[in-house]
Amino acid sequence: MRSDKYEKKNQIAKSGGGSATAGHGKKKFRWNKKQFFKFVLAVILAIILAVLAYAVVVIATAPKIDTSKIYSILTESTVIYDSNGKQVDSVYEGENRTNVKYSQMPKNLINAYVALEDKTFWKHHGFNFVRIMGAIKDSVFGGGQVSGTSTITQQLARNVFLKSDMTKHTLKRKIREAWYTVLLEKNLSKEQIIEAYLNTINLGYGSYGVEAASQAYFSKDVEDLTLSQCAALASLPQAPSSYALVQILDNDSVSTTDKNILKRTSIGTYVINDAGKDRRETCLALMKKQGYITQAEYDKAIKVSLKKMLNPSFSTGGNSSMTYFTDYVVSQVISDLQKENDLSYSDAYDKVYSGGLKIYSTVDSKAQKVIQKEFKNDSNFPTPTNIRYDSSGNILNSLGQIAMYDYKDYFSDGSFTFKSGEATLNSDGSLVIKKNKRLNIYKTTVNGKTDYSIEFPTMYLFKNSKLYSISGGYINVPQKYKTADSDGNVIVSAKYMKSKAGKNFFNISGSTISIPRTSYTLNQKTIQPQSAMTIVENSTGEIKAMMGGRKTTGRMLYNRATNPRQPGSSIKPLAVYSAALQQSAEEAKAGKKHTFTDFGIDAQGTKGWGKFITAGSIVVDEKTTVNGRTWPYNSGGGYSGKQTLRSALRNSINTCAVKIWYQVGTSYSATMVKKYGITTLDTKGSVSDLNAAALALGGMTNGVTTTEMANAYTTFPNNGTKAKDTICYTKVEDNEGKTLLKKSDAKKTRVLDSGVAWIMTDLLKGVVSGGTGTGAALSSVTVGGKTGTTSDEYDIWFDGFTPSYSASLWIGNDVNIQLSSMSGYAASLWGKIMGQIPNASKGSYKSMPSDVTRVNGEYYITGTYSAVSYADTTKKATICTDSGYLATPSCPNTETKTYDTSKGENPPTYYCYKHNPDPDKYPVSPSKKVSDNKDQNTNKDEDTNKDDNTTDDDTSDDTGN
């Protein structure tokens, strides 16, 4: 039996009343508050779950980090210290950074950053959850960009572990940042976190971390910062480039009257940038508000202007006075790390440029700065002279070949324009640059692929009457767009030529093709002449200063202190004079006499030398004939007759040096030069230095360096010993203080007996006190040394010593061009520099050794003195070149001639009969008649000297020898 309820429903259905889904009987769904709330919660929960799921994936796929090795991730600058332990330079690749410990950071500095960047730093656990959720909301509903500020810990996580993603404001980066922040807070103390943070932040002006910034802006260690300086650094992280306290601007963009100028240099103008003043003052206000400083401290700090607190370093790329020395010491450290630690060059390089090493160098920073100062002064240098040009204005060398091309023939208003036949456009739009024209083309390999280098040759220009050289440059067409045809011409592809980049690279107007200054690079202009100097401490072999050029900028420059040039007469003390004394000292000890040889080059032969070659030996300055020609010539011409070894050295007489060298012998002389540490001596092949021109006069094939010459000259004041190799650092530590390399005093090697060295020291002092090197004299201490000038005055030198320092100075043009002066400029500049170096005047010379004796005012090695009698067989006379007789005051044409009486040569007895104002006073030959002064024959008589000669008595001297 069915219920009434069922029957009623059935009747309704049968009556066609419709279903619940039909007609107006449809029932609408309505949200009530409870249902809506549940829906919203469900959506939020779904989003949270989705975000959490995404976060889990992001975290799971995030690179693993080790929070205990933060500093191993960061590149850190290597710091160079001078001999007194003062920081003088740094090298780095990428970021200039020097890490310091928390204990070295002043409280005001830490508090300044906390007050301005993250006031709850000491209380929170790494990040503010409300901020994180706000950032997530902005990312979901704001188009994918995450906004909001970060805590110090978050900034550290980003700076260290997310450096490549720092500029990406994405949810993924924010999640990883938060995760790394949690790990940092979990594993590190607050002190460790803020220490790492302050060592990593970018603070502008090429500085990363507070220590590098402190040195860059204030030239002081971070621990010495004032309150106002701390606030200034704290204001920078938000915009380090815009807020940098010092900026370098192009010289043309800054008026010379701008009050913010700190310094103008060739690389730009350094100006004060106070754009962050408001933020700096805000920092101080927050420090006061948060209780870190008192009202009095605030009032004092707020009054300090930025200009007053600044003391910047004006070379963010390194200390310019240290460039050459720093480059040298770095190269030595890299080499030693390879040897001592079995590292590849690449690994050793990275260790130096990124590893935060501490290199304790030997440099005397005062000496280094003095050299730089005097090298900048053009008045200290001679000028290029007698420059030879071709018809196109190019400078020629001594062989008539082009040494430097005229800059004006290449550039006009900064653009290089191809001349007819140098470049052509093909019909397809490609460009052909022809070889063997004004540009040099070289086939090279770059990154394993063939490339064609398009280069400018060495050029010159004059600016303010000064000669500058430019050692070439490059046209920078991208590698992938260059090929070469069968003739070696470079083809620049049509694709590049038609591209926007190509159209900007080349300027094409009709048939004219030019290259603007933005499309090529030139090496820097280098003033001529150039110079180099090295100073070595006598007692240790430590390099105290090294300058490899003047008025240059940059790193890894051409170092003239380590690149050889011909030494001229400065080689004589090594290869001739000390070699002679040392050889005789060795012979005397062995009970032998020196064997003298008559080489047939002079009149003296074996006469006058004695048993040994000594400081008192007689050496006649006379005409010498070598290989059938008169050679060598002395500076100034002529001959001076009898000299001693001492006076010959003092006056740098070339003939005497050659004659002594012949007596010493090629082999012994060359061996001595090598013992002095001159590694550039060429002793092999058909063209070598085993000859008098190279060893006696310094015309060496390769030349010498100032570094090796300075070390060689330490032998004299050191009583015969020198450092086997110079050293430029004493210790190298890693960034944790572990010693990687250590050098004490350089290993010594004996070159001369102590007595020989002492005598040589005395002889070389004479060169400065009364010879060719007087310009090097100092009022504070006695100096010894030797000048040097090469043929045609291409190179001038002074190598010398004081009791404490030895130094070698070279001046010359990079391309062989005659200088306007001989070695006097080098001697004077040497003295000017050494006189300003306090350590150069310290100490005293060694006392006279026991094996040195003094006889008749001269010093000898015991056993080498002998008395000899020497007859001077040469006579000089002034001859009238018209008659061939002795000249009278009226003779218009005369010459001085030398006669060797030992060979039957004698000067005329009678005077000129053609220009004779008084025959009674100036007797003429009885066979000749005095000419009327109005009718003077200009032909020489044929019978002159046939029967009118007489022989004077010989004069002889007993000389200690």
BELGI-V582563 format. One record per pair of residues at least 6 apart in sequence whose C-alpha atoms are under 6 Angstrom apart, sorted by sequence separation. I is the first residue (numbers start at 1). J is the second residue. D is the distance in whole Angstrom. If there is no record, write none. Layout:
# BELGI-V582563
i:I j:J d:D
i:I j:J d:D
This chain:
# BELGI-V582563
i:20 j:26 d:6
i:81 j:87 d:4
i:139 j:145 d:5
i:202 j:208 d:5
i:207 j:213 d:5
i:214 j:220 d:6
i:263 j:269 d:6
i:287 j:293 d:6
i:338 j:344 d:6
i:389 j:395 d:5
i:396 j:402 d:4
i:397 j:403 d:6
i:410 j:416 d:6
i:425 j:431 d:5
i:444 j:450 d:6
i:445 j:451 d:5
i:484 j:490 d:4
i:496 j:502 d:5
i:507 j:513 d:6
i:536 j:542 d:6
i:624 j:630 d:6
i:625 j:631 d:6
i:682 j:688 d:5
i:683 j:689 d:6
i:693 j:699 d:5
i:694 j:700 d:4
i:715 j:721 d:5
i:733 j:739 d:4
i:767 j:773 d:5
i:768 j:774 d:4
i:777 j:783 d:6
i:789 j:795 d:6
i:800 j:806 d:6
i:853 j:859 d:6
i:879 j:885 d:6
i:880 j:886 d:6
i:899 j:905 d:5
i:80 j:87 d:6
i:81 j:88 d:6
i:139 j:146 d:5
i:201 j:208 d:6
i:236 j:243 d:6
i:263 j:270 d:5
i:388 j:395 d:6
i:389 j:396 d:6
i:395 j:402 d:6
i:396 j:403 d:5
i:424 j:431 d:6
i:444 j:451 d:5
i:461 j:468 d:5
i:483 j:490 d:6
i:484 j:491 d:6
i:507 j:514 d:5
i:536 j:543 d:4
i:598 j:605 d:4
i:624 j:631 d:6
i:682 j:689 d:5
i:715 j:722 d:5
i:732 j:739 d:6
i:733 j:740 d:5
i:789 j:796 d:5
i:800 j:807 d:6
i:853 j:860 d:5
i:879 j:886 d:5
i:880 j:887 d:5
i:899 j:906 d:6
i:80 j:88 d:6
i:138 j:146 d:6
i:200 j:208 d:6
i:201 j:209 d:5
i:214 j:222 d:5
i:262 j:270 d:5
i:388 j:396 d:5
i:395 j:403 d:6
i:424 j:432 d:5
i:443 j:451 d:6
i:444 j:452 d:6
i:460 j:468 d:6
i:483 j:491 d:5
i:506 j:514 d:6
i:507 j:515 d:6
i:535 j:543 d:6
i:536 j:544 d:5
i:598 j:606 d:5
i:609 j:617 d:5
i:714 j:722 d:6
i:732 j:740 d:6
i:788 j:796 d:6
i:799 j:807 d:6
i:852 j:860 d:6
i:878 j:886 d:6
i:879 j:887 d:5
i:80 j:89 d:5
i:200 j:209 d:5
i:262 j:271 d:5
i:395 j:404 d:5
i:423 j:432 d:5
i:443 j:452 d:5
i:460 j:469 d:4
i:482 j:491 d:6
i:506 j:515 d:5
i:535 j:544 d:5
i:597 j:606 d:6
i:609 j:618 d:6
i:732 j:741 d:5
i:768 j:777 d:6
i:788 j:797 d:5
i:799 j:808 d:4
i:852 j:861 d:5
i:853 j:862 d:6
i:878 j:887 d:6
i:80 j:90 d:6
i:199 j:209 d:4
i:261 j:271 d:4
i:394 j:404 d:6
i:423 j:433 d:4
i:442 j:452 d:6
i:459 j:469 d:6
i:460 j:470 d:6
i:482 j:492 d:5
i:535 j:545 d:5
i:596 j:606 d:6
i:608 j:618 d:6
i:731 j:741 d:6
i:787 j:797 d:6
i:851 j:861 d:6
i:852 j:862 d:6
i:79 j:90 d:4
i:135 j:146 d:5
i:198 j:209 d:5
i:211 j:222 d:5
i:260 j:271 d:5
i:337 j:348 d:6
i:394 j:405 d:5
i:423 j:434 d:6
i:442 j:453 d:5
i:459 j:470 d:5
i:481 j:492 d:6
i:534 j:545 d:6
i:548 j:559 d:4
i:689 j:700 d:6
i:731 j:742 d:4
i:787 j:798 d:4
i:798 j:809 d:5
i:851 j:862 d:5
i:911 j:922 d:6
i:913 j:924 d:6
i:78 j:90 d:5
i:135 j:147 d:6
i:198 j:210 d:6
i:260 j:272 d:5
i:394 j:406 d:5
i:422 j:434 d:5
i:441 j:453 d:6
i:458 j:470 d:6
i:481 j:493 d:5
i:534 j:546 d:4
i:548 j:560 d:4
i:730 j:742 d:6
i:786 j:798 d:6
i:797 j:809 d:6
i:881 j:893 d:6
i:911 j:923 d:6
i:78 j:91 d:5
i:393 j:406 d:6
i:441 j:454 d:5
i:458 j:471 d:4
i:533 j:546 d:6
i:548 j:561 d:5
i:730 j:743 d:5
i:786 j:799 d:5
i:797 j:810 d:5
i:880 j:893 d:6
i:881 j:894 d:5
i:910 j:923 d:6
i:911 j:924 d:5
i:77 j:91 d:6
i:334 j:348 d:5
i:440 j:454 d:6
i:458 j:472 d:4
i:505 j:519 d:6
i:533 j:547 d:5
i:730 j:744 d:6
i:773 j:787 d:6
i:785 j:799 d:5
i:796 j:810 d:6
i:880 j:894 d:5
i:910 j:924 d:5
i:77 j:92 d:5
i:334 j:349 d:6
i:440 j:455 d:5
i:457 j:472 d:5
i:532 j:547 d:5
i:785 j:800 d:4
i:796 j:811 d:5
i:879 j:894 d:5
i:910 j:925 d:6
i:439 j:455 d:6
i:456 j:472 d:5
i:532 j:548 d:5
i:768 j:784 d:6
i:784 j:800 d:5
i:795 j:811 d:6
i:879 j:895 d:5
i:251 j:268 d:5
i:439 j:456 d:5
i:456 j:473 d:5
i:532 j:549 d:5
i:594 j:611 d:6
i:622 j:639 d:5
i:784 j:801 d:5
i:795 j:812 d:5
i:878 j:895 d:6
i:913 j:930 d:5
i:914 j:931 d:5
i:250 j:268 d:5
i:251 j:269 d:5
i:455 j:473 d:6
i:531 j:549 d:5
i:593 j:611 d:6
i:594 j:612 d:5
i:621 j:639 d:6
i:765 j:783 d:6
i:783 j:801 d:6
i:794 j:812 d:6
i:878 j:896 d:4
i:77 j:96 d:5
i:249 j:268 d:6
i:455 j:474 d:4
i:530 j:549 d:6
i:621 j:640 d:5
i:622 j:641 d:6
i:765 j:784 d:4
i:783 j:802 d:5
i:877 j:896 d:6
i:77 j:97 d:5
i:248 j:268 d:6
i:249 j:269 d:5
i:454 j:474 d:6
i:621 j:641 d:5
i:634 j:654 d:5
i:764 j:784 d:5
i:877 j:897 d:6
i:76 j:97 d:5
i:77 j:98 d:6
i:248 j:269 d:5
i:454 j:475 d:6
i:620 j:641 d:5
i:621 j:642 d:6
i:764 j:785 d:5
i:876 j:897 d:6
i:76 j:98 d:6
i:248 j:270 d:5
i:602 j:624 d:5
i:620 j:642 d:4
i:794 j:816 d:6
i:876 j:898 d:4
i:914 j:936 d:6
i:146 j:169 d:5
i:157 j:180 d:6
i:247 j:270 d:6
i:601 j:624 d:5
i:620 j:643 d:6
i:632 j:655 d:6
i:723 j:746 d:5
i:724 j:747 d:6
i:794 j:817 d:6
i:875 j:898 d:6
i:885 j:908 d:6
i:127 j:151 d:6
i:145 j:169 d:5
i:146 j:170 d:6
i:157 j:181 d:6
i:247 j:271 d:5
i:601 j:625 d:5
i:619 j:643 d:5
i:723 j:747 d:6
i:724 j:748 d:5
i:794 j:818 d:5
i:875 j:899 d:5
i:891 j:915 d:5
i:145 j:170 d:6
i:246 j:271 d:6
i:601 j:626 d:6
i:618 j:643 d:6
i:619 j:644 d:5
i:723 j:748 d:4
i:724 j:749 d:5
i:793 j:818 d:5
i:874 j:899 d:5
i:886 j:911 d:4
i:887 j:912 d:6
i:890 j:915 d:6
i:246 j:272 d:5
i:618 j:644 d:4
i:722 j:748 d:5
i:792 j:818 d:6
i:793 j:819 d:5
i:797 j:823 d:6
i:874 j:900 d:4
i:885 j:911 d:5
i:886 j:912 d:6
i:126 j:153 d:5
i:154 j:181 d:5
i:246 j:273 d:5
i:617 j:644 d:5
i:722 j:749 d:6
i:796 j:823 d:5
i:873 j:900 d:5
i:885 j:912 d:5
i:153 j:181 d:6
i:245 j:273 d:5
i:451 j:479 d:6
i:532 j:560 d:6
i:584 j:612 d:5
i:616 j:644 d:5
i:617 j:645 d:6
i:721 j:749 d:6
i:798 j:826 d:5
i:873 j:901 d:5
i:532 j:561 d:5
i:616 j:645 d:6
i:721 j:750 d:4
i:797 j:826 d:6
i:798 j:827 d:5
i:873 j:902 d:6
i:615 j:645 d:5
i:720 j:750 d:6
i:721 j:751 d:6
i:615 j:646 d:5
i:720 j:751 d:5
i:243 j:275 d:5
i:720 j:752 d:4
i:118 j:151 d:6
i:203 j:236 d:6
i:243 j:276 d:5
i:581 j:614 d:6
i:720 j:753 d:6
i:203 j:237 d:6
i:621 j:655 d:6
i:720 j:754 d:5
i:789 j:823 d:6
i:621 j:656 d:6
i:719 j:754 d:4
i:788 j:823 d:6
i:805 j:840 d:5
i:204 j:240 d:5
i:676 j:712 d:5
i:787 j:823 d:6
i:804 j:840 d:6
i:203 j:240 d:5
i:204 j:241 d:5
i:619 j:656 d:6
i:720 j:757 d:5
i:908 j:945 d:6
i:658 j:696 d:6
i:719 j:757 d:5
i:657 j:696 d:6
i:719 j:758 d:6
i:804 j:843 d:6
i:909 j:948 d:6
i:204 j:244 d:5
i:803 j:843 d:6
i:909 j:949 d:5
i:156 j:197 d:5
i:716 j:757 d:5
i:803 j:844 d:5
i:908 j:949 d:5
i:803 j:845 d:5
i:235 j:279 d:6
i:476 j:520 d:6
i:235 j:280 d:5
i:475 j:520 d:4
i:716 j:761 d:5
i:474 j:520 d:6
i:474 j:521 d:5
i:232 j:280 d:5
i:321 j:369 d:6
i:473 j:521 d:5
i:231 j:280 d:6
i:473 j:522 d:4
i:473 j:523 d:6
i:321 j:372 d:6
i:472 j:523 d:6
i:776 j:827 d:5
i:407 j:459 d:5
i:471 j:523 d:6
i:775 j:827 d:5
i:776 j:828 d:5
i:406 j:459 d:6
i:407 j:460 d:6
i:470 j:523 d:6
i:775 j:828 d:4
i:404 j:458 d:5
i:405 j:459 d:4
i:406 j:460 d:6
i:407 j:461 d:6
i:435 j:489 d:5
i:773 j:827 d:6
i:776 j:830 d:6
i:777 j:831 d:6
i:126 j:181 d:6
i:404 j:459 d:5
i:434 j:489 d:5
i:470 j:525 d:5
i:776 j:831 d:4
i:404 j:460 d:6
i:433 j:489 d:6
i:469 j:525 d:6
i:882 j:938 d:5
i:884 j:940 d:6
i:433 j:490 d:5
i:468 j:525 d:6
i:469 j:526 d:5
i:882 j:939 d:6
i:883 j:940 d:4
i:432 j:490 d:6
i:468 j:526 d:5
i:882 j:940 d:5
i:126 j:185 d:6
i:432 j:491 d:5
i:468 j:527 d:4
i:431 j:491 d:6
i:468 j:528 d:6
i:781 j:841 d:6
i:431 j:492 d:5
i:467 j:528 d:6
i:430 j:492 d:6
i:430 j:493 d:5
i:430 j:494 d:4
i:429 j:494 d:5
i:228 j:301 d:5
i:675 j:751 d:6
i:580 j:664 d:6
i:871 j:955 d:6
i:576 j:661 d:5
i:871 j:956 d:4
i:870 j:956 d:5
i:870 j:957 d:6
i:869 j:957 d:6
i:869 j:958 d:5
i:868 j:958 d:6
i:868 j:959 d:6
i:218 j:310 d:5
i:219 j:311 d:6
i:714 j:806 d:6
i:867 j:959 d:6
i:102 j:195 d:5
i:217 j:310 d:6
i:218 j:311 d:4
i:219 j:312 d:6
i:867 j:960 d:5
i:217 j:311 d:6
i:218 j:312 d:5
i:575 j:669 d:5
i:755 j:849 d:6
i:867 j:961 d:5
i:217 j:312 d:4
i:418 j:513 d:6
i:866 j:961 d:5
i:216 j:312 d:5
i:417 j:513 d:6
i:418 j:514 d:6
i:710 j:806 d:6
i:755 j:851 d:6
i:865 j:961 d:5
i:216 j:313 d:5
i:417 j:514 d:4
i:710 j:807 d:5
i:755 j:852 d:6
i:416 j:514 d:5
i:575 j:673 d:6
i:710 j:808 d:5
i:416 j:515 d:5
i:574 j:673 d:6
i:99 j:199 d:5
i:415 j:515 d:6
i:415 j:516 d:5
i:415 j:517 d:6
i:706 j:808 d:5
i:414 j:517 d:6
i:96 j:207 d:5
i:97 j:208 d:5
i:96 j:208 d:6
i:97 j:209 d:6
i:98 j:211 d:6
i:98 j:212 d:6
i:97 j:212 d:5
i:106 j:223 d:5
i:650 j:767 d:4
i:105 j:223 d:5
i:104 j:223 d:5
i:112 j:231 d:6
i:575 j:695 d:6
i:651 j:771 d:5
i:109 j:230 d:5
i:113 j:234 d:5
i:650 j:771 d:5
i:651 j:772 d:6
i:112 j:234 d:6
i:572 j:696 d:6
i:571 j:698 d:6
i:569 j:697 d:5
i:568 j:697 d:6
i:569 j:698 d:6
i:568 j:698 d:4
i:567 j:698 d:5
i:566 j:699 d:6
i:566 j:700 d:6
i:566 j:703 d:4
i:565 j:703 d:4
i:564 j:703 d:5
i:565 j:704 d:5
i:564 j:704 d:4
i:564 j:705 d:4
i:563 j:705 d:6
i:562 j:705 d:5
i:561 j:705 d:6
i:561 j:706 d:5
i:561 j:707 d:6
i:116 j:283 d:5
i:115 j:286 d:6
i:115 j:287 d:6
i:534 j:706 d:6
i:533 j:706 d:6
i:534 j:707 d:5
i:375 j:550 d:5
i:376 j:551 d:6
i:538 j:714 d:5
i:368 j:545 d:5
i:362 j:542 d:6
i:364 j:544 d:5
i:363 j:544 d:4
i:362 j:544 d:6
i:363 j:545 d:6
i:541 j:723 d:5
i:542 j:726 d:6
i:541 j:726 d:5
i:542 j:727 d:5
i:543 j:728 d:5
i:542 j:728 d:6
i:540 j:745 d:5
i:541 j:746 d:6
i:570 j:786 d:5
i:570 j:787 d:5
i:570 j:788 d:4
i:569 j:788 d:4
i:568 j:788 d:5
i:325 j:546 d:5
i:568 j:789 d:5
i:568 j:790 d:5
i:324 j:547 d:6
i:324 j:548 d:6
i:89 j:318 d:6
i:327 j:556 d:6
i:89 j:319 d:5
i:612 j:864 d:6
i:610 j:868 d:6
i:93 j:353 d:5
i:92 j:353 d:4
i:91 j:353 d:6
i:92 j:354 d:6
i:608 j:870 d:5
i:538 j:804 d:6
i:537 j:804 d:6
i:538 j:805 d:5
i:537 j:805 d:5
i:536 j:805 d:6
i:536 j:806 d:5
i:535 j:806 d:6
i:535 j:807 d:4
i:534 j:807 d:6
i:534 j:808 d:6
i:533 j:808 d:6
i:533 j:809 d:4
i:77 j:354 d:6
i:532 j:809 d:6
i:76 j:354 d:5
i:78 j:356 d:4
i:83 j:361 d:6
i:532 j:810 d:5
i:75 j:354 d:5
i:76 j:355 d:5
i:77 j:356 d:5
i:78 j:357 d:5
i:79 j:358 d:5
i:80 j:359 d:5
i:81 j:360 d:5
i:82 j:361 d:5
i:83 j:362 d:5
i:531 j:810 d:5
i:76 j:356 d:4
i:78 j:358 d:6
i:81 j:361 d:6
i:82 j:362 d:6
i:83 j:363 d:5
i:531 j:811 d:4
i:82 j:363 d:5
i:83 j:364 d:6
i:530 j:811 d:6
i:530 j:812 d:6
i:529 j:812 d:5
i:530 j:813 d:6
i:529 j:813 d:4
i:528 j:813 d:6
i:616 j:960 d:6
i:617 j:961 d:5
i:616 j:961 d:5
i:610 j:961 d:6
i:362 j:728 d:5
i:361 j:728 d:6
i:362 j:729 d:5
i:361 j:729 d:4
i:360 j:729 d:6
i:361 j:730 d:6
i:360 j:730 d:6
i:360 j:731 d:5
i:359 j:732 d:5
i:358 j:732 d:6
i:358 j:733 d:5
i:357 j:733 d:6
i:357 j:734 d:5
i:357 j:735 d:5
i:356 j:735 d:5
i:329 j:728 d:6
i:385 j:818 d:5
i:384 j:818 d:6
i:385 j:819 d:6
i:384 j:819 d:5
i:385 j:820 d:6
i:383 j:819 d:6
i:384 j:820 d:6
i:383 j:820 d:5
i:382 j:820 d:5
i:382 j:821 d:6
i:367 j:837 d:6
